[in-house]
Amino acid sequence: MTIRKRIAAADQILLSWAAAAGRPGLDRAMQGLGHAADNGALWIAVATGLGVRRNKWTRRAALRGLASLAIASTTANVIVKQLVGRARPAGPPGVTSGPSSRPLRTTSLSGLVLIVNCSAGTASSALAESLGASLPEAEIIVATADDDMDGLFRKAAARARILGVAGGDGTIRLAAGIAVDAGLPLLVVPAGTFNHFAADLGVESAQDALAALSRGDSVLVDVGTADSAAFLNTASTGVYVDLVQARRRIEPALGKWPAVLIALVHVLRTRPDSNQP
């Protein structure tokens, strides 16, 4: 497991523990800690503490930190938000998507079969254990890159009342198509690299998904098809498809991001219409 996955898994375990603790004092402390970072107050306080020292290196670090805060805040709040223009989710997030808008009740969790794709961005066996601890009546399946994902989801759908998936956009897309075919609601747990679809639902973490499931929240979404395959938020054609295919051939030897760069150069040099306007 990579360091990034270990950190993400530890974060999910900590979130599950904090949510299950049921201590009002802890809730207030965590809310206060979260609010402490509003408007950069926490980082300004840290920079102030460094700046009052007489060491030039700590003062320089304080100035650099404030400059970084100003640049990041301006980029996110002034530039990106104006370009994207998407409102923040209001109220509790919905988590289920697929062919049904029927509410999910906690009494039906024994019919949940959830597959954790450990080859996805932040998914891991530790995440699977955390989900299993939070959903003791559910069936949790740990899958790897060597497994037949399509076969696993179809077998799970045949015995499930709710089909669950923890993975990235690609895994969720596959699960959504099978959920539609089986007439099942789909529980989406974001555990990929970008999690675009889950973010569109307002589900930012596994804890968000579990909270929505326990409340019985659900969302009805459209599922499209492209080349006889289901898709949810995006479908790609052209150079991008060639780039992904080239990257996947190189990735096992070099890792994802070096493979992306090499694949990009290869596709731009070899694709016949890459130089066309």
C-alpha positions as a Markdown table, in Angstrom:
| # | Residue | x | y | z |
|---|---|---|---|---|
| 1 | Met | 0.0 | 0.0 | 0.0 |
| 2 | Thr | 1.3 | 3.4 | -0.9 |
| 3 | Ile | 1.9 | 6.2 | 1.7 |
| 4 | Arg | -1.0 | 8.1 | 0.2 |
| 5 | Lys | -3.4 | 5.2 | 0.6 |
| 6 | Arg | -2.2 | 4.6 | 4.2 |
| 7 | Ile | -2.9 | 8.2 | 5.1 |
| 8 | Ala | -6.3 | 8.1 | 3.4 |
| 9 | Ala | -7.2 | 4.8 | 5.1 |
| 10 | Ala | -6.2 | 6.2 | 8.5 |
| 11 | Asp | -8.2 | 9.3 | 7.9 |
| 12 | Gln | -11.3 | 7.2 | 7.1 |
| 13 | Ile | -10.8 | 5.1 | 10.3 |
| 14 | Leu | -10.5 | 8.3 | 12.4 |
| 15 | Leu | -13.6 | 9.7 | 10.8 |
| 16 | Ser | -15.6 | 6.5 | 11.5 |
| 17 | Trp | -14.4 | 6.5 | 15.1 |
| 18 | Ala | -15.2 | 10.2 | 15.7 |
| 19 | Ala | -18.7 | 9.8 | 14.1 |
| 20 | Ala | -19.5 | 6.6 | 16.1 |
| 21 | Ala | -18.1 | 8.0 | 19.4 |
| 22 | Gly | -21.3 | 9.9 | 20.3 |
| 23 | Arg | -19.6 | 12.3 | 22.6 |
| 24 | Pro | -21.1 | 15.9 | 22.5 |
| 25 | Gly | -17.8 | 17.4 | 23.8 |
| 26 | Leu | -15.9 | 15.8 | 21.0 |
| 27 | Asp | -18.4 | 17.0 | 18.5 |
| 28 | Arg | -18.0 | 20.6 | 19.8 |
| 29 | Ala | -14.2 | 20.3 | 19.8 |
| 30 | Met | -14.1 | 19.1 | 16.2 |
| 31 | Gln | -16.5 | 21.8 | 15.0 |
| 32 | Gly | -14.4 | 24.4 | 16.8 |
| 33 | Leu | -11.3 | 23.0 | 15.2 |
| 34 | Gly | -12.9 | 23.2 | 11.8 |
| 35 | His | -14.1 | 26.7 | 12.2 |
| 36 | Ala | -10.6 | 27.7 | 13.4 |
| 37 | Ala | -9.5 | 27.4 | 9.8 |
| 38 | Asp | -12.2 | 29.6 | 8.4 |
| 39 | Asn | -10.8 | 32.6 | 6.4 |
| 40 | Gly | -7.3 | 31.3 | 7.0 |
| 41 | Ala | -7.4 | 32.3 | 10.7 |
| 42 | Leu | -5.6 | 29.2 | 11.9 |
| 43 | Trp | -2.7 | 29.7 | 9.4 |
| 44 | Ile | -2.5 | 33.4 | 10.1 |
| 45 | Ala | -2.2 | 32.5 | 13.8 |
| 46 | Val | 0.6 | 30.0 | 13.1 |
| 47 | Ala | 2.4 | 32.6 | 10.9 |
| 48 | Thr | 2.1 | 35.2 | 13.6 |
| 49 | Gly | 3.6 | 32.8 | 16.1 |
| 50 | Leu | 6.5 | 32.2 | 13.8 |
| 51 | Gly | 6.9 | 35.9 | 12.9 |
| 52 | Val | 7.3 | 37.1 | 16.5 |
| 53 | Arg | 10.4 | 35.1 | 16.9 |
| 54 | Arg | 13.7 | 36.7 | 16.2 |
| 55 | Asn | 15.0 | 33.9 | 13.9 |
| 56 | Lys | 15.1 | 35.1 | 10.3 |
| 57 | Trp | 14.3 | 31.7 | 9.0 |
| 58 | Thr | 11.1 | 31.4 | 11.0 |
| 59 | Arg | 10.1 | 34.9 | 9.9 |
| 60 | Arg | 10.8 | 34.0 | 6.3 |
| 61 | Ala | 8.7 | 30.8 | 6.7 |
| 62 | Ala | 5.8 | 32.9 | 8.1 |
| 63 | Leu | 6.0 | 35.3 | 5.2 |
| 64 | Arg | 6.0 | 32.5 | 2.7 |
| 65 | Gly | 3.1 | 30.8 | 4.4 |
| 66 | Leu | 1.0 | 34.0 | 4.3 |
| 67 | Ala | 1.9 | 34.5 | 0.6 |
| 68 | Ser | 0.9 | 30.9 | -0.2 |
| 69 | Leu | -2.4 | 31.4 | 1.7 |
| 70 | Ala | -3.2 | 34.6 | -0.2 |
| 71 | Ile | -2.4 | 33.0 | -3.6 |
| 72 | Ala | -4.4 | 29.8 | -2.8 |
| 73 | Ser | -7.4 | 31.7 | -1.4 |
| 74 | Thr | -7.5 | 34.1 | -4.4 |
| 75 | Thr | -7.2 | 31.2 | -6.9 |
| 76 | Ala | -9.9 | 29.1 | -5.2 |
| 77 | Asn | -12.4 | 31.8 | -4.1 |
| 78 | Val | -12.0 | 34.5 | -6.8 |
| 79 | Ile | -10.8 | 32.7 | -10.0 |
| 80 | Val | -12.0 | 29.1 | -9.8 |
| 81 | Lys | -15.4 | 29.7 | -8.2 |
| 82 | Gln | -16.2 | 32.4 | -10.8 |
| 83 | Leu | -15.2 | 30.1 | -13.6 |
| 84 | Val | -17.0 | 27.0 | -12.3 |
| 85 | Gly | -20.0 | 28.7 | -10.8 |
| 86 | Arg | -21.3 | 25.6 | -9.0 |
| 87 | Ala | -23.1 | 26.2 | -5.8 |
| 88 | Arg | -22.0 | 24.4 | -2.6 |
| 89 | Pro | -24.4 | 21.5 | -1.7 |
| 90 | Ala | -27.1 | 22.7 | 0.7 |
| 91 | Gly | -28.4 | 20.4 | 3.4 |
| 92 | Pro | -27.5 | 16.8 | 3.9 |
| 93 | Pro | -25.9 | 15.1 | 0.8 |
| 94 | Gly | -27.7 | 12.3 | -1.1 |
| 95 | Val | -25.7 | 9.2 | -1.7 |
| 96 | Thr | -27.7 | 6.6 | -3.6 |
| 97 | Ser | -28.0 | 6.8 | -7.3 |
| 98 | Gly | -29.4 | 4.5 | -10.0 |
| 99 | Pro | -32.8 | 3.3 | -11.0 |
| 100 | Ser | -34.7 | 3.9 | -7.7 |
| 101 | Ser | -35.6 | 6.9 | -5.6 |
| 102 | Arg | -37.0 | 4.8 | -2.8 |
| 103 | Pro | -35.6 | 5.7 | 0.6 |
| 104 | Leu | -33.1 | 3.3 | 2.1 |
| 105 | Arg | -33.8 | 2.4 | 5.7 |
| 106 | Thr | -31.3 | 1.1 | 8.2 |
| 107 | Thr | -33.4 | -2.0 | 8.7 |
| 108 | Ser | -32.5 | -3.0 | 5.1 |
| 109 | Leu | -28.8 | -2.8 | 5.5 |
| 110 | Ser | -28.5 | -6.6 | 5.9 |
| 111 | Gly | -29.3 | -6.7 | 2.2 |
| 112 | Leu | -26.4 | -4.4 | 1.3 |
| 113 | Val | -23.5 | -6.0 | -0.7 |
| 114 | Leu | -20.7 | -3.5 | -1.0 |
| 115 | Ile | -17.6 | -4.1 | -3.2 |
| 116 | Val | -14.4 | -2.2 | -2.3 |
| 117 | Asn | -12.1 | -1.9 | -5.4 |
| 118 | Cys | -8.6 | -1.7 | -3.8 |
| 119 | Ser | -7.0 | -0.9 | -7.1 |
| 120 | Ala | -8.8 | 2.5 | -7.1 |
| 121 | Gly | -7.2 | 5.7 | -5.9 |
| 122 | Thr | -7.8 | 5.8 | -2.1 |
| 123 | Ala | -9.6 | 2.4 | -1.6 |
| 124 | Ser | -7.8 | -0.1 | 0.6 |
| 125 | Ser | -8.4 | -3.1 | 2.8 |
| 126 | Ala | -8.3 | -0.7 | 5.8 |
| 127 | Leu | -11.2 | 1.2 | 4.3 |
| 128 | Ala | -13.0 | -2.1 | 3.8 |
| 129 | Glu | -12.5 | -2.9 | 7.5 |
| 130 | Ser | -13.8 | 0.5 | 8.5 |
| 131 | Leu | -16.9 | 0.1 | 6.4 |
| 132 | Gly | -17.4 | -3.4 | 7.8 |
| 133 | Ala | -17.2 | -2.1 | 11.3 |
| 134 | Ser | -19.8 | 0.7 | 10.5 |
| 135 | Leu | -22.1 | -1.8 | 8.6 |
| 136 | Pro | -21.9 | -5.0 | 10.5 |
| 137 | Glu | -24.9 | -6.5 | 8.8 |
| 138 | Ala | -23.6 | -5.8 | 5.3 |
| 139 | Glu | -21.5 | -8.0 | 3.1 |
| 140 | Ile | -18.2 | -6.3 | 2.3 |
| 141 | Ile | -16.2 | -7.7 | -0.6 |
| 142 | Val | -12.5 | -6.6 | -1.2 |
| 143 | Ala | -11.5 | -6.7 | -4.8 |
| 144 | Thr | -8.1 | -6.1 | -6.5 |
| 145 | Ala | -6.9 | -5.4 | -10.0 |
| 146 | Asp | -6.7 | -9.2 | -10.6 |
| 147 | Asp | -10.4 | -9.7 | -10.1 |
| 148 | Asp | -13.1 | -9.7 | -12.7 |
| 149 | Met | -14.9 | -6.6 | -11.6 |
| 150 | Asp | -17.9 | -7.1 | -13.9 |
| 151 | Gly | -18.4 | -10.6 | -12.7 |
| 152 | Leu | -18.1 | -9.6 | -9.0 |
| 153 | Phe | -20.7 | -6.9 | -9.4 |
| 154 | Arg | -23.1 | -9.1 | -11.3 |
| 155 | Lys | -22.9 | -11.9 | -8.7 |
| 156 | Ala | -23.3 | -9.3 | -5.9 |
| 157 | Ala | -26.4 | -7.8 | -7.6 |
| 158 | Ala | -28.0 | -11.2 | -7.9 |
| 159 | Arg | -28.2 | -11.5 | -4.0 |
| 160 | Ala | -28.3 | -7.9 | -3.0 |
| 161 | Arg | -31.2 | -5.5 | -2.1 |
| 162 | Ile | -28.7 | -2.6 | -2.2 |
| 163 | Leu | -25.6 | -2.7 | -4.4 |
| 164 | Gly | -22.7 | -0.8 | -2.9 |
| 165 | Val | -19.4 | 0.4 | -4.5 |
| 166 | Ala | -16.3 | 2.0 | -3.0 |
| 167 | Gly | -14.0 | 3.2 | -5.8 |
| 168 | Gly | -13.4 | 5.8 | -8.4 |
| 169 | Asp | -15.5 | 7.1 | -11.3 |
| 170 | Gly | -14.7 | 4.1 | -13.5 |
| 171 | Thr | -15.7 | 1.5 | -10.9 |
| 172 | Ile | -18.8 | 3.5 | -10.0 |
| 173 | Arg | -19.8 | 3.6 | -13.7 |
| 174 | Leu | -19.5 | -0.1 | -14.0 |
| 175 | Ala | -21.5 | -0.7 | -10.8 |
| 176 | Ala | -24.2 | 1.8 | -11.9 |
| 177 | Gly | -24.8 | 0.0 | -15.2 |
| 178 | Ile | -25.2 | -3.4 | -13.4 |
| 179 | Ala | -27.5 | -1.8 | -10.7 |
| 180 | Val | -29.7 | -0.4 | -13.5 |
| 181 | Asp | -30.0 | -3.9 | -15.1 |
| 182 | Ala | -30.8 | -5.5 | -11.8 |
| 183 | Gly | -33.3 | -2.7 | -10.7 |
| 184 | Leu | -31.3 | -2.0 | -7.5 |
| 185 | Pro | -30.4 | 1.2 | -5.7 |
| 186 | Leu | -26.6 | 2.0 | -5.6 |
| 187 | Leu | -24.7 | 3.1 | -2.6 |
| 188 | Val | -21.7 | 5.3 | -3.8 |
| 189 | Val | -18.6 | 5.5 | -1.5 |
| 190 | Pro | -16.0 | 7.8 | -3.0 |
| 191 | Ala | -12.6 | 6.2 | -2.9 |
| 192 | Gly | -11.0 | 7.1 | -6.2 |
| 193 | Thr | -8.5 | 9.7 | -7.4 |
| 194 | Phe | -10.9 | 12.5 | -8.3 |
| 195 | Asn | -14.4 | 11.2 | -7.4 |
| 196 | His | -16.2 | 13.6 | -9.8 |
| 197 | Phe | -19.6 | 11.8 | -9.8 |
| 198 | Ala | -19.7 | 11.5 | -6.0 |
| 199 | Ala | -18.7 | 15.2 | -5.7 |
| 200 | Asp | -21.6 | 16.1 | -7.9 |
| 201 | Leu | -23.9 | 14.2 | -5.5 |
| 202 | Gly | -22.4 | 16.2 | -2.6 |
| 203 | Val | -20.7 | 13.1 | -1.2 |
| 204 | Glu | -17.2 | 14.0 | -0.2 |
| 205 | Ser | -16.2 | 11.0 | 2.0 |
| 206 | Ala | -17.1 | 7.6 | 3.1 |
| 207 | Gln | -18.6 | 9.1 | 6.2 |
| 208 | Asp | -20.9 | 11.2 | 4.1 |
| 209 | Ala | -22.1 | 8.1 | 2.3 |
| 210 | Leu | -22.7 | 6.2 | 5.6 |
| 211 | Ala | -24.5 | 9.1 | 7.1 |
| 212 | Ala | -26.8 | 9.5 | 4.1 |
| 213 | Leu | -27.5 | 5.8 | 4.1 |
| 214 | Ser | -28.5 | 5.7 | 7.8 |
| 215 | Arg | -30.9 | 8.6 | 7.2 |
| 216 | Gly | -32.4 | 7.0 | 4.2 |
| 217 | Asp | -31.5 | 9.7 | 1.7 |
| 218 | Ser | -31.6 | 8.9 | -2.0 |
| 219 | Val | -31.2 | 10.7 | -5.3 |
| 220 | Leu | -32.6 | 9.7 | -8.7 |
| 221 | Val | -30.1 | 10.3 | -11.5 |
| 222 | Asp | -29.9 | 9.6 | -15.2 |
| 223 | Val | -27.7 | 6.8 | -16.6 |
| 224 | Gly | -26.7 | 7.2 | -20.2 |
| 225 | Thr | -25.1 | 4.8 | -22.6 |
| 226 | Ala | -22.2 | 5.1 | -25.0 |
| 227 | Asp | -21.1 | 2.3 | -27.3 |
| 228 | Ser | -23.5 | 0.0 | -25.3 |
| 229 | Ala | -21.8 | 0.8 | -22.0 |
| 230 | Ala | -23.4 | 2.8 | -19.2 |
| 231 | Phe | -22.0 | 6.2 | -18.1 |
| 232 | Leu | -22.9 | 8.7 | -15.5 |
| 233 | Asn | -21.2 | 12.2 | -15.5 |
| 234 | Thr | -18.9 | 12.0 | -18.5 |
| 235 | Ala | -18.1 | 10.1 | -21.6 |
| 236 | Ser | -15.0 | 10.7 | -23.7 |
| 237 | Thr | -14.0 | 10.3 | -27.3 |
| 238 | Gly | -11.0 | 11.2 | -29.5 |
| 239 | Val | -7.5 | 12.0 | -28.2 |
| 240 | Tyr | -8.4 | 11.5 | -24.5 |
| 241 | Val | -9.4 | 7.9 | -25.1 |
| 242 | Asp | -6.1 | 7.2 | -26.9 |
| 243 | Leu | -4.2 | 8.9 | -24.0 |
| 244 | Val | -5.9 | 6.7 | -21.4 |
| 245 | Gln | -5.3 | 3.5 | -23.3 |
| 246 | Ala | -1.6 | 4.4 | -23.8 |
| 247 | Arg | -1.2 | 5.4 | -20.2 |
| 248 | Arg | -2.7 | 2.0 | -19.0 |
| 249 | Arg | -0.1 | 0.1 | -21.1 |
| 250 | Ile | 2.8 | 2.0 | -19.5 |
| 251 | Glu | 1.4 | 2.5 | -15.9 |
| 252 | Pro | 2.3 | -0.9 | -14.5 |
| 253 | Ala | 6.0 | -0.2 | -15.1 |
| 254 | Leu | 6.3 | 3.5 | -14.3 |
| 255 | Gly | 3.3 | 4.5 | -12.2 |
| 256 | Lys | 0.4 | 6.7 | -13.1 |
| 257 | Trp | 1.7 | 10.2 | -13.5 |
| 258 | Pro | 5.0 | 9.4 | -15.3 |
| 259 | Ala | 2.9 | 7.2 | -17.6 |
| 260 | Val | 0.5 | 10.1 | -18.3 |
| 261 | Leu | 3.3 | 12.4 | -19.5 |
| 262 | Ile | 4.9 | 9.7 | -21.7 |
| 263 | Ala | 1.6 | 8.7 | -23.1 |
| 264 | Leu | 0.6 | 12.3 | -23.9 |
| 265 | Val | 3.8 | 12.8 | -25.8 |
| 266 | His | 3.3 | 9.5 | -27.7 |
| 267 | Val | -0.3 | 10.3 | -28.6 |
| 268 | Leu | 0.4 | 13.8 | -29.8 |
| 269 | Arg | 3.3 | 12.6 | -32.0 |
| 270 | Thr | 1.6 | 9.6 | -33.5 |
| 271 | Arg | -2.1 | 10.4 | -33.8 |
| 272 | Pro | -2.8 | 11.3 | -37.5 |
| 273 | Asp | -5.1 | 14.3 | -36.8 |
| 274 | Ser | -3.2 | 15.6 | -33.7 |
| 275 | Asn | -1.8 | 18.5 | -35.8 |
| 276 | Gln | -5.0 | 19.4 | -37.5 |
| 277 | Pro | -6.8 | 22.6 | -36.4 |
